[in-house]
């Protein structure tokens, strides 16, 4: 009877946790911003849905991620504009919940039932900066797809289905390049004795060819390391990338709190809670691999600057942080999950409030169409020709309005 009561309490707390999270997810839906608007407008210009899908699978749109781009394309063509971006954000939320459910099932399979641990994992996963930027900006569908497919791949391994696991993890490449995290994930599971050599080889036998075909097509469309590639791979940027990545890992944001080096405390501290040396080694693989995947994308802080591309940097942490959190839940001491609540929740609060401010800044711009014809706004960092709303944003120093990049305020320059 006592065990049943504890189970019912766990379910109630978990349902309450998810309900609060979903409320926050819906509450932050203010308006479409940045790449959301670009993707929606570009997809609407295609002659037909079939031609759009064909284009997405055979061409690059400054990246090559055809599966996620196809989901966005279908939503754009089938739904009203104002409905599409909201639905796509909720699709991201649904994928995160499905990934969490899969990871918790694997944790229980590999490390037994511990309801307190599971609640802590759910809190750290959902109430994180990476999760809130994922549910508040639908272009992170690419990362959400990867974390879901890697999580379900792990679940397939627990059911002794290594070929299915390899297929799921391989398909993740069609969402985003960071599906390469599947390799250290499989190696780590093998190193910890959760899968045998035969299962690992079977998974890799399927994963590697799918990933190889993806990279072949990608390199044909976007030469690796070229000017068109979002991954620059300049050697001099490797050390700053590593330092920036490790500093901000658990905070999951490049908005510093004044002392960014304090961030270096949390990652080593979390690694110190592993019970076995092999678990630590495999965790280091999970943490270090993204340094090469995100080479050149870290090593800076946006400080108090709100209206900048660095605002969306939290998306990069989603997959690696979820996998390391999973690793800690299986092979770490439970106390580490309590310790990590501080940096993770602080980072989540900063990301959430900043994203509300960011969207409200764009909402003020969009409202200009109600007071003036063909409004033009000076904001050089992110040009936009929004033919649907009839406004232009970009390098227009003589425009009537400009955006204050620090606060997001809309400043009137002339009558």
QUIQUI-V190520 format. One record per residue. RES is the residue in three letters. PHI is phi in whole degrees, -180 to 180 (* if undefined). PSI is psi in degrees with one decimal (NA if undefined). Layout:
res | phi | psi
RES | PHI | PSI
RES | PHI | PSI
This chain:
res | phi | psi
UNK | * | -42.0
UNK | -64 | -39.2
UNK | -64 | -41.2
UNK | -64 | -38.0
UNK | -65 | -43.1
UNK | -64 | -37.6
UNK | -65 | -43.1
UNK | -65 | -37.9
UNK | -64 | -42.1
UNK | -60 | -46.7
UNK | -63 | -41.4
UNK | -63 | -44.3
UNK | -66 | -41.1
UNK | -66 | -43.5
UNK | -63 | -41.5
UNK | -64 | -41.4
UNK | -61 | -47.3
UNK | -66 | -38.3
UNK | -64 | -43.6
UNK | -63 | -43.0
UNK | -62 | -44.7
UNK | -64 | -37.0
UNK | -61 | -45.7
UNK | -64 | -37.3
UNK | -62 | -46.6
UNK | -70 | -38.5
UNK | -63 | -29.4
UNK | -87 | 8.5
UNK | -84 | 91.3
UNK | -100 | -56.4
UNK | -165 | 164.4
UNK | -74 | 140.1
UNK | -139 | 153.0
UNK | 56 | -123.2
UNK | -68 | -20.8
UNK | -58 | -49.0
UNK | -65 | -44.5
UNK | -58 | -48.5
UNK | -64 | -43.3
UNK | -64 | -45.4
UNK | -67 | -42.1
UNK | -63 | -40.7
UNK | -66 | -31.4
UNK | -72 | -20.0
UNK | -82 | -11.1
UNK | -67 | 141.2
UNK | -60 | -37.4
UNK | -151 | 164.5
UNK | -64 | -41.1
UNK | -63 | -42.8
UNK | -67 | -36.1
UNK | -62 | -46.9
UNK | -64 | -40.7
UNK | -61 | -40.2
UNK | -65 | -43.4
UNK | -65 | -28.6
UNK | -90 | -13.0
UNK | -121 | -3.6
UNK | -135 | 164.7
UNK | -102 | 145.6
UNK | -117 | 64.7
UNK | 61 | 3.7
UNK | -159 | 166.2
UNK | -125 | 97.5
UNK | -140 | 72.9
UNK | -66 | -32.5
UNK | -71 | -50.2
UNK | -64 | -40.8
UNK | -64 | -32.6
UNK | -69 | -38.2
UNK | -61 | -44.7
UNK | -64 | -43.0
UNK | -62 | -44.1
UNK | -64 | -42.6
UNK | -62 | -39.8
UNK | -64 | -40.5
UNK | -79 | -29.5
UNK | -95 | -20.5
UNK | -118 | 157.7
UNK | -62 | 148.7
UNK | -52 | -50.4
UNK | -70 | -19.2
UNK | -87 | -36.9
UNK | -59 | -49.2
UNK | -68 | -31.4
UNK | -69 | -44.7
UNK | -63 | -41.9
UNK | -64 | -36.7
UNK | -64 | -38.8
UNK | -70 | -31.0
UNK | -61 | -43.2
UNK | -59 | -43.9
UNK | -61 | -42.2
UNK | -64 | -39.2
UNK | -66 | -37.4
UNK | -65 | -41.6
UNK | -64 | -40.8
UNK | -66 | -39.1
UNK | -65 | -42.4
UNK | -61 | -45.0
UNK | -60 | -42.7
UNK | -64 | -45.1
UNK | -64 | -40.7
UNK | -66 | -35.5
UNK | -65 | -38.5
UNK | -69 | -41.5
UNK | -58 | -45.0
UNK | -66 | -36.2
UNK | -67 | -39.3
UNK | -92 | -20.4
UNK | -138 | 19.3
UNK | 76 | 179.1
UNK | -90 | 125.3
UNK | -148 | 99.8
UNK | -68 | -36.9
UNK | -63 | -44.7
UNK | -58 | -45.5
UNK | -63 | -38.6
UNK | -66 | -39.7
UNK | -65 | -42.2
UNK | -62 | -45.2
UNK | -61 | -41.6
UNK | -64 | -47.0
UNK | -68 | -30.3
UNK | -78 | -49.6
UNK | -78 | -41.8
UNK | -95 | 59.7
UNK | -126 | 160.5
UNK | -61 | -39.6
UNK | -67 | -37.5
UNK | -68 | -40.3
UNK | -71 | -33.9
UNK | -74 | -27.9
UNK | -67 | -43.0
UNK | -85 | -9.1
UNK | -107 | 2.8
UNK | -156 | 105.1
UNK | -67 | -19.6
UNK | -59 | -13.3
UNK | -78 | 9.0
UNK | -57 | -28.4
UNK | -66 | -44.7
UNK | -72 | -38.3
UNK | -62 | -39.5
UNK | -64 | -39.0
UNK | -65 | -47.8
UNK | -65 | -34.3
UNK | -67 | -45.9
UNK | -70 | -35.8
UNK | -67 | -39.2
UNK | -66 | -43.4
UNK | -71 | -28.9
UNK | -64 | -42.3
UNK | -61 | -41.0
UNK | -63 | -38.9
UNK | -63 | -35.6
UNK | -64 | -36.7
UNK | -68 | -19.4
UNK | -101 | 17.1
UNK | 59 | 45.9
UNK | -123 | 67.4
UNK | -66 | -32.7
UNK | -67 | -41.7
UNK | -65 | -40.6
UNK | -60 | -45.4
UNK | -63 | -38.2
UNK | -66 | -47.2
UNK | -61 | -44.3
UNK | -70 | -32.0
UNK | -70 | -42.1
UNK | -61 | -26.1
UNK | -59 | -26.4
UNK | -60 | -28.5
UNK | -73 | -10.8
UNK | -91 | -48.3
UNK | -167 | 156.3
UNK | -64 | -25.2
UNK | -72 | 5.2
UNK | -62 | -14.3
UNK | -59 | -15.9
UNK | -62 | -15.3
UNK | -63 | -31.9
UNK | -67 | -55.2
UNK | -63 | -25.6
UNK | -66 | -46.4
UNK | -68 | -42.5
UNK | -62 | -40.9
UNK | -65 | -42.3
UNK | -63 | -36.9
UNK | -69 | -43.5
UNK | -61 | -34.7
UNK | -87 | 1.8
UNK | 79 | 14.8
UNK | -85 | -22.4
UNK | -133 | 149.2
UNK | -88 | 175.3
UNK | -60 | -39.1
UNK | -62 | -44.8
UNK | -66 | -41.6
UNK | -63 | -44.4
UNK | -65 | -39.5
UNK | -62 | -43.3
UNK | -64 | -45.3
UNK | -67 | -30.5
UNK | -62 | -29.9
UNK | -92 | -42.0
UNK | -63 | -48.4
UNK | -63 | -46.5
UNK | -61 | -40.8
UNK | -64 | -46.0
UNK | -63 | -38.6
UNK | -64 | -43.3
UNK | -63 | -38.7
UNK | -61 | -50.0
UNK | -66 | -31.2
UNK | -65 | -48.1
UNK | -65 | -40.8
UNK | -62 | -44.9
UNK | -68 | -27.4
UNK | -69 | -35.4
UNK | -89 | -37.1
UNK | -134 | 97.4
UNK | -54 | 130.4
UNK | -60 | 125.9
UNK | 80 | 3.6
UNK | -78 | 178.0
UNK | -64 | -27.8
UNK | -79 | -15.4
UNK | -83 | 130.8
UNK | -69 | -16.4
UNK | -97 | 106.6
UNK | -78 | -35.3
UNK | 58 | 39.6
UNK | -80 | 131.5
UNK | -59 | -38.7
UNK | -67 | -13.2
UNK | -93 | -4.0
UNK | -67 | -50.0
UNK | -64 | -46.8
UNK | -61 | -34.7
UNK | -63 | -46.9
UNK | -61 | -45.7
UNK | -64 | -46.6
UNK | -63 | -37.4
UNK | -66 | -48.2
UNK | -69 | -36.0
UNK | -61 | -40.3
UNK | -105 | 7.5
UNK | -56 | -55.8
UNK | -83 | -24.3
UNK | -71 | -29.7
UNK | 59 | 42.6
UNK | -165 | 151.0
UNK | -102 | 18.6
UNK | -90 | 107.3
UNK | -78 | 156.5
UNK | -97 | 15.0
UNK | 111 | -35.3
UNK | -129 | 80.1
UNK | -61 | -27.6
UNK | -67 | -19.8
UNK | -60 | -28.8
UNK | -60 | -25.4
UNK | -67 | -17.8
UNK | -71 | -40.8
UNK | -68 | -40.5
UNK | -67 | -52.4
UNK | -60 | -35.8
UNK | -63 | -42.9
UNK | -66 | -37.0
UNK | -68 | -27.6
UNK | -70 | -12.9
UNK | -88 | 0.7
UNK | -72 | 140.6
UNK | -84 | -20.7
UNK | -129 | 149.4
UNK | -65 | -39.0
UNK | -64 | -35.5
UNK | -65 | -38.6
UNK | -65 | -43.4
UNK | -62 | -46.4
UNK | -67 | -33.7
UNK | -66 | -38.6
UNK | -62 | -35.5
UNK | -62 | -42.7
UNK | -66 | -35.2
UNK | -80 | -36.4
UNK | -81 | -32.6
UNK | -55 | -43.2
UNK | -63 | -21.2
UNK | -58 | -38.0
UNK | -83 | -33.6
UNK | -68 | -34.3
UNK | -109 | 25.4
UNK | -52 | 123.0
UNK | 89 | -3.9
UNK | -101 | -0.5
UNK | -131 | 175.0
UNK | 109 | 16.5
UNK | -146 | 161.1
UNK | -130 | 145.5
UNK | -90 | -5.2
UNK | 52 | -123.0
UNK | -98 | 11.8
UNK | -80 | 121.0
UNK | -90 | -50.7
UNK | -88 | 77.6
UNK | -149 | 157.7
UNK | -62 | -26.5
UNK | -64 | -15.3
UNK | -58 | -31.0
UNK | -94 | 8.9
UNK | -62 | -23.1
UNK | -59 | -22.0
UNK | -63 | -28.5
UNK | -68 | -21.4
UNK | -85 | -15.0
UNK | -55 | -56.7
UNK | -69 | -52.7
UNK | -62 | -41.7
UNK | -66 | -37.9
UNK | -64 | -41.4
UNK | -70 | -39.6
UNK | -69 | -36.5
UNK | -61 | -42.7
UNK | -61 | -43.1
UNK | -62 | -42.0
UNK | -66 | -36.6
UNK | -66 | -30.6
UNK | -89 | -44.2
UNK | -119 | 2.7
UNK | -102 | 168.5
UNK | -77 | 143.4
UNK | -61 | -28.3
UNK | -59 | -29.0
UNK | -63 | -32.1
UNK | -67 | -32.0
UNK | -72 | -43.9
UNK | -60 | -40.3
UNK | -74 | -11.7
UNK | -58 | -35.7
UNK | -64 | -60.2
UNK | -66 | -37.2
UNK | -67 | -47.1
UNK | -70 | -35.4
UNK | -62 | -45.3
UNK | -64 | -38.4
UNK | -64 | -43.3
UNK | -62 | -41.4
UNK | -65 | -46.1
UNK | -63 | -44.7
UNK | -63 | -49.7
UNK | -68 | -38.8
UNK | -65 | -37.4
UNK | -70 | -33.7
UNK | -62 | -44.9
UNK | -63 | -41.1
UNK | -61 | -47.3
UNK | -66 | -39.2
UNK | -65 | -31.2
UNK | -63 | -43.2
UNK | -70 | -34.8
UNK | -60 | -38.0
UNK | -65 | -37.5
UNK | -65 | -45.8
UNK | -63 | -30.1
UNK | -71 | -15.8
UNK | -61 | -28.5
UNK | -64 | -18.5
UNK | -84 | -13.6
UNK | -118 | -13.8
UNK | -152 | 155.5
UNK | -85 | 135.7
UNK | 45 | 61.0
UNK | -64 | 144.7
UNK | -125 | 134.0
UNK | -126 | 134.3
UNK | -85 | 108.7
UNK | -157 | 85.4
UNK | -65 | -25.3
UNK | -66 | -31.3
UNK | -137 | 84.9
UNK | -64 | 145.4
UNK | -152 | 126.1
UNK | -108 | 89.8
UNK | -87 | 86.2
UNK | -68 | -23.1
UNK | -71 | -42.3
UNK | -91 | -12.4
UNK | 74 | 38.7
UNK | -138 | 158.8
UNK | -128 | 138.8
UNK | -127 | 136.3
UNK | 166 | -151.4
UNK | -86 | 81.1
UNK | -127 | 78.5
UNK | -61 | -21.7
UNK | -94 | 7.6
UNK | -66 | 157.9
UNK | -67 | -28.0
UNK | -130 | 152.7
UNK | -136 | 157.6
UNK | -98 | 128.9
UNK | -78 | 110.4
UNK | -66 | -19.5
UNK | -80 | -40.2
UNK | -113 | -17.8
UNK | 84 | 2.7
UNK | -67 | 144.9
UNK | -93 | 111.9
UNK | -104 | 128.4
UNK | -81 | 125.3
UNK | -96 | -30.7
UNK | -155 | 160.6
UNK | -62 | NA
